[in-house]
Amino acid sequence: MTPDAALPAEPPHCIIVSHEMTVVRGRGVLRPISTPPGALALVFDMGAASPSLTCVGADHVDQAMSNGEGARVALLLAPAVVDRIGGRFQPDAQTADIYYLPSELRAIALAVRDCERSGEAAEIYLAAKSIELIYETWTLLDGGNLTPMVFGADLSEADCRRIAAARRLVETRWREKLSLDTVAAECGLNREKLTRGFRQMFACSVTEALAEHRLTQASRMLLTTDLPVSCVGYENGYSNNASFTRAFGRRFGASPSDFRARHLAV
């Protein structure tokens, strides 16, 4: 991703870094002259009351570039760029994800927005800062460390950050005997706000998210180990075999024993 000297000169607010990346900066509607084929977009909005990052797949790029009034920076990236940096997060072509913009990303985006260099010096500087911004953004996305914005909900940014922390707790400590009260207490929320906010942000309950992690891992263990069914259930947070069998049957449509026998017989 080095500047391509063979490409035509661009206006000050649109710089083609390579055939895989275009940087656009300005206020309000952002109109790139060139967009990589099948590009996804990262749009950093620094002019709003709550600075945000919008991450969109190919079907929503035009809409994301048109929505906004304040100062913004957009990175238009060919899908191969994400593959090259090893990012696990893959924006869906038909969705748009909006996050609170953390201070570490905002500082880099401001450096891109406020660059006053011109000519080749500007291209080199913006290419370097944009690559840094891509890398740091995907590090946070892959780690689940960006907080989703929830519109039309009675949740503050602080509440959203605590609920996101609850989600990370579920994803990392699902083997433990976690209860709703335990998760709420560790994340600094009351039970009611956690219950309501978790569903608003993630379209499922804490219990459902916890069960999904436990049962997915249990299904893998049934197929890759010789452990008895009761041991598999216990290893994945179920205190007795009956509760594990009921939960597994609701999720996979078969008992753990039948699930194992059916898949190993194929």
Helices and strands as residue ranges (DSSP letters): E 14-18, E 21-27, E 40-45, E 52-56, G 58-60, H 61-66, E 71-77, H 79-85, E 96-100, H 103-113, H 119-142, H 157-172, H 180-187, H 191-202, H 206-224, H 229-235, H 241-252, H 256-264
